[in-house]
Amino acid sequence: MNAPTIIMYGTAWCSDCRRSRRLFEQRQIAYQYIDIEADDAARQRVIEVNQGNQSVPTIIFPDGSVLVEPSNAVLGAHLDERGL
């Protein structure tokens, strides 16, 4: 059975999304990227998580924690706390 996956919701035009993706790749952390402009169900999930806003990146971790538009420092600290 595969380990639970980090899910990152974003858009192609979002510079914060690209930055967060680079951090995952630099740390060699597996994650699932979902473009909310190509997936209506994903867009609705982001709106639900963000109380009506389509804020990206929205990153959902296997432990249920969520980060929205995190800086590299905040995302890095969150990953460190989880041993990733």
C-alpha positions, 0 to 999 in steps of 0.5 A, a space after each residue: 500500500 502506498 503512503 498517503 500523498 501530499 496534495 497541492 491544488 494550484 494553477 499554471 499561472 500562479 507564481 506561489 504555486 511554482 515556488 512551492 512545487 520547486 521546494 517539494 522538488 528540491 527536497 525530493 518530496 512526492 506530492 500530487 499536483 492538481 490544476 483547479 482550472 482543469 478539474 471542477 471537483 478540485 476547484 470546489 474542494 479548494 473553495 470549501 477549504 478556503 471558506 469560499 475563496 479559490 486561494 492557491 496554492 492550497 496544500 493538504 497533508 496526509 495528517 489533515 493539516 492545510 497550508 494556504 499560500 505559504 511562504 517557503 519558510 512556512 512550508 519548509 518548517 511544516 515539512 520539517 515538523 513532519 520529518 519530510 
